[in-house]
Amino acid sequence: MARAARRALEVRAEAPPSERGLTPVGIARAAQLGARRAVSVATMRRMLGYLSRHLVDKQGATWGEQGRGWVAWHAWGGDAGARWALSELARYDRDWFREWASAPRNRALMRHLRRG
């Protein structure tokens, strides 16, 4: 997860300004994860929310070229970050996790993580 976030910032920095992508929140998240700083339960929830909404980015035209979708996915921790956040939330916040896991989009993320 930390490696993915650091790599996302590296790739972003190497891209031309018009192709960099990431919001200030995404940049901050990548910096936090890359530096292995503590992550709150609320942030874990936001990570899963972002990653479940953006799973489709992995099918984007520039994914293989480490385009904006690739950078954003990895800035938010990527597959490793999703697995970690799922594990932590399933353990510490079971009620929230059960409700979250019942949504179709979130089930798609969990299926993706089991396959990969």
Biopython code that builds the backbone (N, CA, C, O; Angstrom):
import numpy as np
from Bio.PDB.StructureBuilder import StructureBuilder

atoms = [
    (1, "MET", "N", (0.829, -1.182, 0.000)),
    (1, "MET", "CA", (0.000, 0.000, 0.000)),
    (1, "MET", "C", (0.878, 1.252, 0.000)),
    (1, "MET", "O", (0.653, 2.174, -0.784)),
    (2, "ALA", "N", (1.874, 1.279, 0.879)),
    (2, "ALA", "CA", (2.766, 2.441, 0.937)),
    (2, "ALA", "C", (3.563, 2.566, -0.351)),
    (2, "ALA", "O", (3.754, 3.667, -0.867)),
    (3, "ARG", "N", (4.022, 1.446, -0.862)),
    (3, "ARG", "CA", (4.792, 1.455, -2.103)),
    (3, "ARG", "C", (3.934, 1.950, -3.263)),
    (3, "ARG", "O", (4.400, 2.729, -4.096)),
    (4, "ALA", "N", (2.689, 1.503, -3.318)),
    (4, "ALA", "CA", (1.780, 1.941, -4.384)),
    (4, "ALA", "C", (1.568, 3.445, -4.326)),
    (4, "ALA", "O", (1.593, 4.118, -5.357)),
    (5, "ALA", "N", (1.361, 3.969, -3.138)),
    (5, "ALA", "CA", (1.124, 5.408, -2.983)),
    (5, "ALA", "C", (2.360, 6.217, -3.372)),
    (5, "ALA", "O", (2.254, 7.238, -4.051)),
    (6, "ARG", "N", (3.525, 5.755, -2.937)),
    (6, "ARG", "CA", (4.757, 6.474, -3.309)),
    (6, "ARG", "C", (4.977, 6.436, -4.819)),
    (6, "ARG", "O", (5.374, 7.436, -5.417)),
    (7, "ARG", "N", (4.720, 5.284, -5.432)),
    (7, "ARG", "CA", (4.897, 5.161, -6.884)),
    (7, "ARG", "C", (3.917, 6.073, -7.624)),
    (7, "ARG", "O", (4.273, 6.678, -8.635)),
    (8, "ALA", "N", (2.692, 6.170, -7.122)),
    (8, "ALA", "CA", (1.709, 7.060, -7.753)),
    (8, "ALA", "C", (2.215, 8.497, -7.766)),
    (8, "ALA", "O", (2.077, 9.194, -8.771)),
    (9, "LEU", "N", (2.798, 8.943, -6.660)),
    (9, "LEU", "CA", (3.324, 10.311, -6.613)),
    (9, "LEU", "C", (4.511, 10.480, -7.559)),
    (9, "LEU", "O", (4.666, 11.536, -8.171)),
    (10, "GLU", "N", (5.347, 9.454, -7.684)),
    (10, "GLU", "CA", (6.476, 9.515, -8.609)),
    (10, "GLU", "C", (5.994, 9.629, -10.059)),
    (10, "GLU", "O", (6.467, 10.475, -10.818)),
    (11, "VAL", "N", (5.050, 8.764, -10.428)),
    (11, "VAL", "CA", (4.527, 8.775, -11.801)),
    (11, "VAL", "C", (3.854, 10.110, -12.080)),
    (11, "VAL", "O", (4.027, 10.682, -13.156)),
    (12, "ARG", "N", (3.093, 10.603, -11.122)),
    (12, "ARG", "CA", (2.424, 11.901, -11.295)),
    (12, "ARG", "C", (3.450, 13.004, -11.528)),
    (12, "ARG", "O", (3.265, 13.843, -12.409)),
    (13, "ALA", "N", (4.521, 13.012, -10.753)),
    (13, "ALA", "CA", (5.538, 14.057, -10.865)),
    (13, "ALA", "C", (6.240, 14.017, -12.217)),
    (13, "ALA", "O", (6.678, 15.052, -12.718)),
    (14, "GLU", "N", (6.351, 12.831, -12.811)),
    (14, "GLU", "CA", (7.025, 12.678, -14.101)),
    (14, "GLU", "C", (6.122, 13.030, -15.285)),
    (14, "GLU", "O", (6.615, 13.251, -16.391)),
    (15, "ALA", "N", (4.822, 13.084, -15.066)),
    (15, "ALA", "CA", (3.870, 13.343, -16.155)),
    (15, "ALA", "C", (3.830, 14.835, -16.493)),
    (15, "ALA", "O", (4.101, 15.681, -15.640)),
    (16, "PRO", "N", (3.489, 15.146, -17.740)),
    (16, "PRO", "CA", (3.286, 16.564, -18.078)),
    (16, "PRO", "C", (2.160, 17.131, -17.214)),
    (16, "PRO", "O", (1.242, 16.395, -16.850)),
    (17, "PRO", "N", (2.208, 18.392, -16.884)),
    (17, "PRO", "CA", (1.188, 18.982, -15.999)),
    (17, "PRO", "C", (-0.254, 18.691, -16.423)),
    (17, "PRO", "O", (-1.117, 18.494, -15.568)),
    (18, "SER", "N", (-0.521, 18.662, -17.719)),
    (18, "SER", "CA", (-1.892, 18.439, -18.181)),
    (18, "SER", "C", (-2.358, 16.993, -17.976)),
    (18, "SER", "O", (-3.546, 16.708, -18.126)),
    (19, "GLU", "N", (-1.461, 16.096, -17.644)),
    (19, "GLU", "CA", (-1.808, 14.685, -17.499)),
    (19, "GLU", "C", (-1.585, 14.171, -16.077)),
    (19, "GLU", "O", (-1.613, 12.961, -15.854)),
    (20, "ARG", "N", (-1.367, 15.051, -15.128)),
    (20, "ARG", "CA", (-1.021, 14.626, -13.776)),
    (20, "ARG", "C", (-2.191, 14.073, -12.981)),
    (20, "ARG", "O", (-2.052, 13.044, -12.320)),
    (21, "GLY", "N", (-3.304, 14.714, -13.029)),
    (21, "GLY", "CA", (-4.433, 14.239, -12.251)),
    (21, "GLY", "C", (-4.192, 14.354, -10.750)),
    (21, "GLY", "O", (-3.184, 14.909, -10.314)),
    (22, "LEU", "N", (-5.103, 13.837, -9.989)),
    (22, "LEU", "CA", (-5.165, 13.828, -8.522)),
    (22, "LEU", "C", (-5.642, 15.168, -7.970)),
    (22, "LEU", "O", (-5.156, 16.235, -8.346)),
    (23, "THR", "N", (-6.578, 15.072, -7.097)),
    (23, "THR", "CA", (-7.049, 16.243, -6.363)),
    (23, "THR", "C", (-6.104, 16.482, -5.194)),
    (23, "THR", "O", (-5.272, 15.624, -4.896)),
    (24, "PRO", "N", (-6.211, 17.614, -4.531)),
    (24, "PRO", "CA", (-5.405, 17.820, -3.331)),
    (24, "PRO", "C", (-5.640, 16.727, -2.282)),
    (24, "PRO", "O", (-4.716, 16.350, -1.562)),
    (25, "VAL", "N", (-6.854, 16.228, -2.196)),
    (25, "VAL", "CA", (-7.146, 15.147, -1.240)),
    (25, "VAL", "C", (-6.406, 13.874, -1.645)),
    (25, "VAL", "O", (-5.854, 13.181, -0.792)),
    (26, "GLY", "N", (-6.392, 13.565, -2.938)),
    (26, "GLY", "CA", (-5.669, 12.391, -3.414)),
    (26, "GLY", "C", (-4.174, 12.499, -3.177)),
    (26, "GLY", "O", (-3.526, 11.516, -2.819)),
    (27, "ILE", "N", (-3.631, 13.676, -3.373)),
    (27, "ILE", "CA", (-2.204, 13.900, -3.118)),
    (27, "ILE", "C", (-1.909, 13.716, -1.629)),
    (27, "ILE", "O", (-0.929, 13.073, -1.253)),
    (28, "ALA", "N", (-2.763, 14.286, -0.795)),
    (28, "ALA", "CA", (-2.571, 14.144, 0.655)),
    (28, "ALA", "C", (-2.680, 12.685, 1.084)),
    (28, "ALA", "O", (-1.915, 12.226, 1.932)),
    (29, "ARG", "N", (-3.636, 11.952, 0.498)),
    (29, "ARG", "CA", (-3.800, 10.540, 0.857)),
    (29, "ARG", "C", (-2.565, 9.752, 0.462)),
    (29, "ARG", "O", (-2.075, 8.935, 1.241)),
    (30, "ALA", "N", (-2.054, 9.989, -0.742)),
    (30, "ALA", "CA", (-0.854, 9.287, -1.194)),
    (30, "ALA", "C", (0.334, 9.605, -0.293)),
    (30, "ALA", "O", (1.117, 8.714, 0.039)),
    (31, "ALA", "N", (0.472, 10.861, 0.103)),
    (31, "ALA", "CA", (1.570, 11.240, 1.002)),
    (31, "ALA", "C", (1.421, 10.542, 2.350)),
    (31, "ALA", "O", (2.400, 10.049, 2.912)),
    (32, "GLN", "N", (0.203, 10.502, 2.863)),
    (32, "GLN", "CA", (-0.056, 9.841, 4.149)),
    (32, "GLN", "C", (0.277, 8.350, 4.073)),
    (32, "GLN", "O", (1.002, 7.824, 4.917)),
    (33, "LEU", "N", (-0.256, 7.683, 3.061)),
    (33, "LEU", "CA", (-0.031, 6.243, 2.931)),
    (33, "LEU", "C", (1.428, 5.939, 2.621)),
    (33, "LEU", "O", (2.001, 4.993, 3.161)),
    (34, "GLY", "N", (2.025, 6.744, 1.747)),
    (34, "GLY", "CA", (3.419, 6.528, 1.376)),
    (34, "GLY", "C", (4.372, 6.688, 2.543)),
    (34, "GLY", "O", (5.398, 6.010, 2.606)),
    (35, "ALA", "N", (4.046, 7.572, 3.461)),
    (35, "ALA", "CA", (4.878, 7.800, 4.643)),
    (35, "ALA", "C", (4.514, 6.866, 5.796)),
    (35, "ALA", "O", (5.115, 6.927, 6.869)),
    (36, "ARG", "N", (3.531, 6.007, 5.565)),
    (36, "ARG", "CA", (3.073, 5.040, 6.575)),
    (36, "ARG", "C", (2.578, 5.725, 7.850)),
    (36, "ARG", "O", (2.779, 5.231, 8.959)),
    (37, "ARG", "N", (1.922, 6.883, 7.663)),
    (37, "ARG", "CA", (1.330, 7.567, 8.808)),
    (37, "ARG", "C", (0.029, 6.884, 9.193)),
    (37, "ARG", "O", (-0.600, 6.223, 8.366)),
    (38, "ALA", "N", (-0.368, 7.038, 10.423)),
    (38, "ALA", "CA", (-1.591, 6.414, 10.938)),
    (38, "ALA", "C", (-2.798, 6.794, 10.091)),
    (38, "ALA", "O", (-2.890, 7.908, 9.575)),
    (39, "VAL", "N", (-3.714, 5.850, 9.959)),
    (39, "VAL", "CA", (-4.929, 6.046, 9.168)),
    (39, "VAL", "C", (-6.121, 5.801, 10.085)),
    (39, "VAL", "O", (-6.229, 4.740, 10.700)),
    (40, "SER", "N", (-7.002, 6.769, 10.176)),
    (40, "SER", "CA", (-8.181, 6.644, 11.030)),
    (40, "SER", "C", (-9.225, 5.728, 10.391)),
    (40, "SER", "O", (-9.161, 5.420, 9.201)),
    (41, "VAL", "N", (-10.171, 5.307, 11.198)),
    (41, "VAL", "CA", (-11.287, 4.506, 10.695)),
    (41, "VAL", "C", (-12.039, 5.285, 9.625)),
    (41, "VAL", "O", (-12.418, 4.718, 8.601)),
    (42, "ALA", "N", (-12.259, 6.570, 9.848)),
    (42, "ALA", "CA", (-12.964, 7.388, 8.858)),
    (42, "ALA", "C", (-12.202, 7.416, 7.535)),
    (42, "ALA", "O", (-12.817, 7.372, 6.469)),
    (43, "THR", "N", (-10.885, 7.489, 7.590)),
    (43, "THR", "CA", (-10.084, 7.502, 6.370)),
    (43, "THR", "C", (-10.136, 6.150, 5.682)),
    (43, "THR", "O", (-10.189, 6.089, 4.453)),
    (44, "MET", "N", (-10.120, 5.060, 6.449)),
    (44, "MET", "CA", (-10.261, 3.731, 5.846)),
    (44, "MET", "C", (-11.579, 3.641, 5.093)),
    (44, "MET", "O", (-11.635, 3.084, 3.996)),
    (45, "ARG", "N", (-12.629, 4.182, 5.673)),
    (45, "ARG", "CA", (-13.929, 4.185, 5.001)),
    (45, "ARG", "C", (-13.865, 4.991, 3.700)),
    (45, "ARG", "O", (-14.406, 4.575, 2.676)),
    (46, "ARG", "N", (-13.199, 6.147, 3.753)),
    (46, "ARG", "CA", (-13.065, 6.969, 2.547)),
    (46, "ARG", "C", (-12.244, 6.244, 1.480)),
    (46, "ARG", "O", (-12.553, 6.330, 0.292)),
    (47, "MET", "N", (-11.195, 5.528, 1.907)),
    (47, "MET", "CA", (-10.395, 4.763, 0.957)),
    (47, "MET", "C", (-11.263, 3.741, 0.233)),
    (47, "MET", "O", (-11.221, 3.636, -0.992)),
    (48, "LEU", "N", (-12.047, 2.994, 0.996)),
    (48, "LEU", "CA", (-12.905, 1.984, 0.374)),
    (48, "LEU", "C", (-13.970, 2.623, -0.501)),
    (48, "LEU", "O", (-14.303, 2.094, -1.562)),
    (49, "GLY", "N", (-14.504, 3.748, -0.067)),
    (49, "GLY", "CA", (-15.488, 4.454, -0.881)),
    (49, "GLY", "C", (-14.894, 4.873, -2.216)),
    (49, "GLY", "O", (-15.503, 4.676, -3.267)),
    (50, "TYR", "N", (-13.700, 5.454, -2.164)),
    (50, "TYR", "CA", (-13.042, 5.887, -3.395)),
    (50, "TYR", "C", (-12.754, 4.678, -4.285)),
    (50, "TYR", "O", (-13.093, 4.681, -5.468)),
    (51, "LEU", "N", (-12.139, 3.662, -3.726)),
    (51, "LEU", "CA", (-11.718, 2.519, -4.525)),
    (51, "LEU", "C", (-12.906, 1.754, -5.101)),
    (51, "LEU", "O", (-12.827, 1.248, -6.220)),
    (52, "SER", "N", (-13.996, 1.664, -4.359)),
    (52, "SER", "CA", (-15.162, 0.960, -4.919)),
    (52, "SER", "C", (-15.790, 1.766, -6.056)),
    (52, "SER", "O", (-16.256, 1.184, -7.036)),
    (53, "ARG", "N", (-15.808, 3.092, -5.941)),
    (53, "ARG", "CA", (-16.352, 3.928, -7.024)),
    (53, "ARG", "C", (-15.465, 3.912, -8.257)),
    (53, "ARG", "O", (-15.951, 4.047, -9.380)),
    (54, "HIS", "N", (-14.180, 3.748, -8.052)),
    (54, "HIS", "CA", (-13.227, 3.892, -9.153)),
    (54, "HIS", "C", (-12.640, 2.564, -9.633)),
    (54, "HIS", "O", (-11.633, 2.553, -10.341)),
    (55, "LEU", "N", (-13.248, 1.471, -9.263)),
    (55, "LEU", "CA", (-12.796, 0.178, -9.769)),
    (55, "LEU", "C", (-12.808, 0.159, -11.296)),
    (55, "LEU", "O", (-11.954, -0.471, -11.919)),
    (56, "VAL", "N", (-13.762, 0.838, -11.886)),
    (56, "VAL", "CA", (-13.864, 0.892, -13.351)),
    (56, "VAL", "C", (-12.640, 1.554, -13.989)),
    (56, "VAL", "O", (-12.362, 1.326, -15.166)),
    (57, "ASP", "N", (-11.913, 2.364, -13.231)),
    (57, "ASP", "CA", (-10.713, 3.012, -13.779)),
    (57, "ASP", "C", (-9.685, 1.982, -14.235)),
    (57, "ASP", "O", (-8.868, 2.267, -15.110)),
    (58, "LYS", "N", (-9.721, 0.790, -13.650)),
    (58, "LYS", "CA", (-8.753, -0.240, -14.026)),
    (58, "LYS", "C", (-8.988, -0.734, -15.457)),
    (58, "LYS", "O", (-8.138, -1.414, -16.033)),
    (59, "GLN", "N", (-10.148, -0.388, -16.026)),
    (59, "GLN", "CA", (-10.456, -0.754, -17.403)),
    (59, "GLN", "C", (-10.232, 0.418, -18.362)),
    (59, "GLN", "O", (-10.514, 0.306, -19.555)),
    (60, "GLY", "N", (-9.728, 1.533, -17.848)),
    (60, "GLY", "CA", (-9.547, 2.738, -18.659)),
    (60, "GLY", "C", (-8.475, 2.596, -19.722)),
    (60, "GLY", "O", (-7.577, 1.761, -19.616)),
    (61, "ALA", "N", (-8.584, 3.415, -20.736)),
    (61, "ALA", "CA", (-7.682, 3.355, -21.891)),
    (61, "ALA", "C", (-6.225, 3.624, -21.527)),
    (61, "ALA", "O", (-5.327, 3.118, -22.201)),
    (62, "THR", "N", (-5.967, 4.403, -20.483)),
    (62, "THR", "CA", (-4.581, 4.746, -20.151)),
    (62, "THR", "C", (-4.047, 3.979, -18.942)),
    (62, "THR", "O", (-2.984, 4.307, -18.416)),
    (63, "TRP", "N", (-4.779, 2.965, -18.508)),
    (63, "TRP", "CA", (-4.326, 2.197, -17.332)),
    (63, "TRP", "C", (-2.933, 1.618, -17.572)),
    (63, "TRP", "O", (-2.049, 1.768, -16.729)),
    (64, "GLY", "N", (-2.733, 0.967, -18.698)),
    (64, "GLY", "CA", (-1.451, 0.336, -19.001)),
    (64, "GLY", "C", (-0.307, 1.319, -19.172)),
    (64, "GLY", "O", (0.863, 0.944, -19.103)),
    (65, "GLU", "N", (-0.648, 2.560, -19.392)),
    (65, "GLU", "CA", (0.361, 3.616, -19.558)),
    (65, "GLU", "C", (0.565, 4.396, -18.265)),
    (65, "GLU", "O", (1.212, 5.444, -18.263)),
    (66, "GLN", "N", (0.018, 3.891, -17.174)),
    (66, "GLN", "CA", (0.078, 4.583, -15.881)),
    (66, "GLN", "C", (-0.486, 5.994, -15.995)),
    (66, "GLN", "O", (0.126, 6.971, -15.563)),
    (67, "GLY", "N", (-1.677, 6.067, -16.592)),
    (67, "GLY", "CA", (-2.371, 7.345, -16.751)),
    (67, "GLY", "C", (-3.012, 7.810, -15.454)),
    (67, "GLY", "O", (-2.733, 7.275, -14.381)),
    (68, "ARG", "N", (-3.867, 8.804, -15.568)),
    (68, "ARG", "CA", (-4.468, 9.421, -14.381)),
    (68, "ARG", "C", (-5.250, 8.431, -13.520)),
    (68, "ARG", "O", (-5.172, 8.490, -12.293)),
    (69, "GLY", "N", (-5.999, 7.528, -14.142)),
    (69, "GLY", "CA", (-6.749, 6.539, -13.365)),
    (69, "GLY", "C", (-5.837, 5.624, -12.582)),
    (69, "GLY", "O", (-6.113, 5.301, -11.426)),
    (70, "TRP", "N", (-4.751, 5.205, -13.206)),
    (70, "TRP", "CA", (-3.765, 4.358, -12.543)),
    (70, "TRP", "C", (-3.157, 5.098, -11.348)),
    (70, "TRP", "O", (-3.043, 4.555, -10.249)),
    (71, "VAL", "N", (-2.774, 6.342, -11.596)),
    (71, "VAL", "CA", (-2.159, 7.147, -10.530)),
    (71, "VAL", "C", (-3.132, 7.303, -9.365)),
    (71, "VAL", "O", (-2.749, 7.116, -8.210)),
    (72, "ALA", "N", (-4.371, 7.641, -9.652)),
    (72, "ALA", "CA", (-5.350, 7.855, -8.587)),
    (72, "ALA", "C", (-5.601, 6.571, -7.810)),
    (72, "ALA", "O", (-5.637, 6.586, -6.580)),
    (73, "TRP", "N", (-5.774, 5.458, -8.520)),
    (73, "TRP", "CA", (-6.026, 4.171, -7.849)),
    (73, "TRP", "C", (-4.902, 3.856, -6.863)),
    (73, "TRP", "O", (-5.154, 3.486, -5.716)),
    (74, "HIS", "N", (-3.680, 4.004, -7.317)),
    (74, "HIS", "CA", (-2.541, 3.686, -6.462)),
    (74, "HIS", "C", (-2.322, 4.734, -5.365)),
    (74, "HIS", "O", (-1.847, 4.405, -4.277)),
    (75, "ALA", "N", (-2.663, 5.981, -5.647)),
    (75, "ALA", "CA", (-2.541, 7.021, -4.620)),
    (75, "ALA", "C", (-3.425, 6.708, -3.411)),
    (75, "ALA", "O", (-3.078, 7.032, -2.275)),
    (76, "TRP", "N", (-4.565, 6.076, -3.670)),
    (76, "TRP", "CA", (-5.486, 5.717, -2.592)),
    (76, "TRP", "C", (-5.169, 4.344, -2.009)),
    (76, "TRP", "O", (-5.976, 3.794, -1.260)),
    (77, "GLY", "N", (-4.024, 3.790, -2.335)),
    (77, "GLY", "CA", (-3.576, 2.529, -1.738)),
    (77, "GLY", "C", (-3.692, 1.332, -2.655)),
    (77, "GLY", "O", (-3.109, 0.286, -2.370)),
    (78, "GLY", "N", (-4.435, 1.455, -3.758)),
    (78, "GLY", "CA", (-4.574, 0.361, -4.707)),
    (78, "GLY", "C", (-5.194, -0.880, -4.096)),
    (78, "GLY", "O", (-5.881, -0.807, -3.077)),
    (79, "ASP", "N", (-4.951, -2.003, -4.714)),
    (79, "ASP", "CA", (-5.510, -3.269, -4.236)),
    (79, "ASP", "C", (-5.053, -3.562, -2.809)),
    (79, "ASP", "O", (-5.846, -3.998, -1.975)),
    (80, "ALA", "N", (-3.777, -3.320, -2.534)),
    (80, "ALA", "CA", (-3.248, -3.595, -1.192)),
    (80, "ALA", "C", (-3.944, -2.727, -0.144)),
    (80, "ALA", "O", (-4.259, -3.199, 0.949)),
    (81, "GLY", "N", (-4.178, -1.476, -0.475)),
    (81, "GLY", "CA", (-4.864, -0.587, 0.458)),
    (81, "GLY", "C", (-6.299, -1.010, 0.696)),
    (81, "GLY", "O", (-6.794, -0.934, 1.820)),
    (82, "ALA", "N", (-6.971, -1.457, -0.360)),
    (82, "ALA", "CA", (-8.351, -1.922, -0.212)),
    (82, "ALA", "C", (-8.399, -3.170, 0.666)),
    (82, "ALA", "O", (-9.249, -3.279, 1.550)),
    (83, "ARG", "N", (-7.489, -4.106, 0.423)),
    (83, "ARG", "CA", (-7.455, -5.328, 1.250)),
    (83, "ARG", "C", (-7.209, -4.981, 2.721)),
    (83, "ARG", "O", (-7.865, -5.512, 3.616)),
    (84, "TRP", "N", (-6.264, -4.093, 2.945)),
    (84, "TRP", "CA", (-5.925, -3.704, 4.310)),
    (84, "TRP", "C", (-7.116, -3.028, 4.990)),
    (84, "TRP", "O", (-7.477, -3.388, 6.110)),
    (85, "ALA", "N", (-7.717, -2.062, 4.324)),
    (85, "ALA", "CA", (-8.849, -1.339, 4.918)),
    (85, "ALA", "C", (-10.024, -2.288, 5.172)),
    (85, "ALA", "O", (-10.681, -2.197, 6.209)),
    (86, "LEU", "N", (-10.286, -3.192, 4.232)),
    (86, "LEU", "CA", (-11.357, -4.178, 4.441)),
    (86, "LEU", "C", (-11.089, -5.033, 5.667)),
    (86, "LEU", "O", (-11.983, -5.261, 6.482)),
    (87, "SER", "N", (-9.884, -5.495, 5.790)),
    (87, "SER", "CA", (-9.516, -6.342, 6.931)),
    (87, "SER", "C", (-9.679, -5.593, 8.247)),
    (87, "SER", "O", (-10.246, -6.118, 9.205)),
    (88, "GLU", "N", (-9.180, -4.368, 8.286)),
    (88, "GLU", "CA", (-9.265, -3.572, 9.514)),
    (88, "GLU", "C", (-10.718, -3.259, 9.874)),
    (88, "GLU", "O", (-11.122, -3.411, 11.027)),
    (89, "LEU", "N", (-11.490, -2.828, 8.898)),
    (89, "LEU", "CA", (-12.877, -2.455, 9.187)),
    (89, "LEU", "C", (-13.735, -3.666, 9.523)),
    (89, "LEU", "O", (-14.641, -3.565, 10.351)),
    (90, "ALA", "N", (-13.472, -4.797, 8.906)),
    (90, "ALA", "CA", (-14.220, -6.013, 9.231)),
    (90, "ALA", "C", (-13.958, -6.421, 10.675)),
    (90, "ALA", "O", (-14.823, -7.001, 11.331)),
    (91, "ARG", "N", (-12.778, -6.118, 11.157)),
    (91, "ARG", "CA", (-12.404, -6.476, 12.519)),
    (91, "ARG", "C", (-12.897, -5.456, 13.548)),
    (91, "ARG", "O", (-13.386, -5.838, 14.611)),
    (92, "TYR", "N", (-12.773, -4.177, 13.245)),
    (92, "TYR", "CA", (-13.031, -3.142, 14.236)),
    (92, "TYR", "C", (-14.390, -2.474, 14.138)),
    (92, "TYR", "O", (-14.843, -1.851, 15.099)),
    (93, "ASP", "N", (-15.033, -2.590, 13.018)),
    (93, "ASP", "CA", (-16.310, -1.892, 12.819)),
    (93, "ASP", "C", (-17.249, -2.805, 12.038)),
    (93, "ASP", "O", (-17.658, -2.481, 10.923)),
    (94, "ARG", "N", (-17.583, -3.934, 12.623)),
    (94, "ARG", "CA", (-18.338, -4.984, 11.932)),
    (94, "ARG", "C", (-19.696, -4.520, 11.425)),
    (94, "ARG", "O", (-20.096, -4.882, 10.319)),
    (95, "ASP", "N", (-20.403, -3.733, 12.207)),
    (95, "ASP", "CA", (-21.724, -3.275, 11.765)),
    (95, "ASP", "C", (-21.609, -2.433, 10.498)),
    (95, "ASP", "O", (-22.354, -2.641, 9.541)),
    (96, "TRP", "N", (-20.673, -1.482, 10.492)),
    (96, "TRP", "CA", (-20.472, -0.668, 9.309)),
    (96, "TRP", "C", (-20.058, -1.553, 8.135)),
    (96, "TRP", "O", (-20.566, -1.393, 7.025)),
    (97, "PHE", "N", (-19.145, -2.479, 8.377)),
    (97, "PHE", "CA", (-18.653, -3.345, 7.311)),
    (97, "PHE", "C", (-19.782, -4.162, 6.692)),
    (97, "PHE", "O", (-19.863, -4.267, 5.469)),
    (98, "ARG", "N", (-20.637, -4.729, 7.498)),
    (98, "ARG", "CA", (-21.749, -5.526, 6.973)),
    (98, "ARG", "C", (-22.642, -4.687, 6.064)),
    (98, "ARG", "O", (-23.034, -5.126, 4.983)),
    (99, "GLU", "N", (-22.953, -3.485, 6.512)),
    (99, "GLU", "CA", (-23.790, -2.603, 5.694)),
    (99, "GLU", "C", (-23.058, -2.217, 4.395)),
    (99, "GLU", "O", (-23.647, -2.257, 3.315)),
    (100, "TRP", "N", (-21.799, -1.853, 4.506)),
    (100, "TRP", "CA", (-21.004, -1.472, 3.339)),
    (100, "TRP", "C", (-20.938, -2.626, 2.343)),
    (100, "TRP", "O", (-21.121, -2.426, 1.142)),
    (101, "ALA", "N", (-20.678, -3.820, 2.838)),
    (101, "ALA", "CA", (-20.487, -4.986, 1.973)),
    (101, "ALA", "C", (-21.765, -5.413, 1.257)),
    (101, "ALA", "O", (-21.704, -6.202, 0.315)),
    (102, "SER", "N", (-22.911, -4.909, 1.683)),
    (102, "SER", "CA", (-24.167, -5.306, 1.038)),
    (102, "SER", "C", (-24.443, -4.536, -0.257)),
    (102, "SER", "O", (-25.307, -4.944, -1.033)),
    (103, "ALA", "N", (-23.746, -3.458, -0.503)),
    (103, "ALA", "CA", (-23.970, -2.662, -1.718)),
    (103, "ALA", "C", (-23.309, -3.338, -2.924)),
    (103, "ALA", "O", (-22.176, -3.806, -2.815)),
    (104, "PRO", "N", (-23.994, -3.398, -4.067)),
    (104, "PRO", "CA", (-23.437, -4.074, -5.253)),
    (104, "PRO", "C", (-22.051, -3.567, -5.677)),
    (104, "PRO", "O", (-21.175, -4.366, -6.007)),
    (105, "ARG", "N", (-21.854, -2.263, -5.671)),
    (105, "ARG", "CA", (-20.558, -1.711, -6.084)),
    (105, "ARG", "C", (-19.450, -2.191, -5.151)),
    (105, "ARG", "O", (-18.334, -2.470, -5.589)),
    (106, "ASN", "N", (-19.766, -2.283, -3.869)),
    (106, "ASN", "CA", (-18.768, -2.706, -2.903)),
    (106, "ASN", "C", (-18.498, -4.207, -3.015)),
    (106, "ASN", "O", (-17.368, -4.654, -2.818)),
    (107, "ARG", "N", (-19.524, -4.970, -3.326)),
    (107, "ARG", "CA", (-19.323, -6.406, -3.557)),
    (107, "ARG", "C", (-18.421, -6.618, -4.767)),
    (107, "ARG", "O", (-17.619, -7.552, -4.789)),
    (108, "ALA", "N", (-18.551, -5.754, -5.772)),
    (108, "ALA", "CA", (-17.686, -5.862, -6.959)),
    (108, "ALA", "C", (-16.221, -5.660, -6.571)),
    (108, "ALA", "O", (-15.347, -6.368, -7.071)),
    (109, "LEU", "N", (-15.950, -4.714, -5.695)),
    (109, "LEU", "CA", (-14.576, -4.500, -5.239)),
    (109, "LEU", "C", (-14.073, -5.731, -4.496)),
    (109, "LEU", "O", (-12.937, -6.157, -4.706)),
    (110, "MET", "N", (-14.889, -6.299, -3.644)),
    (110, "MET", "CA", (-14.461, -7.483, -2.891)),
    (110, "MET", "C", (-14.193, -8.660, -3.831)),
    (110, "MET", "O", (-13.230, -9.401, -3.632)),
    (111, "ARG", "N", (-15.030, -8.837, -4.848)),
    (111, "ARG", "CA", (-14.796, -9.914, -5.840)),
    (111, "ARG", "C", (-13.472, -9.676, -6.576)),
    (111, "ARG", "O", (-12.688, -10.602, -6.786)),
    (112, "HIS", "N", (-13.243, -8.426, -6.960)),
    (112, "HIS", "CA", (-11.993, -8.075, -7.648)),
    (112, "HIS", "C", (-10.785, -8.435, -6.783)),
    (112, "HIS", "O", (-9.810, -8.998, -7.281)),
    (113, "LEU", "N", (-10.846, -8.118, -5.516)),
    (113, "LEU", "CA", (-9.711, -8.376, -4.622)),
    (113, "LEU", "C", (-9.503, -9.874, -4.414)),
    (113, "LEU", "O", (-8.366, -10.326, -4.279)),
    (114, "ARG", "N", (-10.566, -10.632, -4.387)),
    (114, "ARG", "CA", (-10.428, -12.104, -4.236)),
    (114, "ARG", "C", (-9.787, -12.718, -5.467)),
    (114, "ARG", "O", (-9.021, -13.675, -5.356)),
    (115, "ARG", "N", (-10.092, -12.178, -6.642)),
    (115, "ARG", "CA", (-9.521, -12.714, -7.894)),
    (115, "ARG", "C", (-8.047, -12.381, -8.026)),
    (115, "ARG", "O", (-7.257, -13.190, -8.513)),
    (116, "GLY", "N", (-7.685, -11.187, -7.588)),
    (116, "GLY", "CA", (-6.328, -10.696, -7.828)),
    (116, "GLY", "C", (-5.403, -11.002, -6.743)),
    (116, "GLY", "O", (-4.227, -10.646, -6.816)),
]
sb = StructureBuilder()
sb.init_structure("model")
sb.init_model(0)
sb.init_chain("A")
sb.init_seg("    ")
for serial, (resi, resn, name, xyz) in enumerate(atoms, 1):
    if name == "N":
        sb.init_residue(resn, " ", resi, " ")
    sb.init_atom(name, np.array(xyz, "f"), 0.0, 1.0, " ", f" {name:<3s}", serial, name[0])
structure = sb.get_structure()
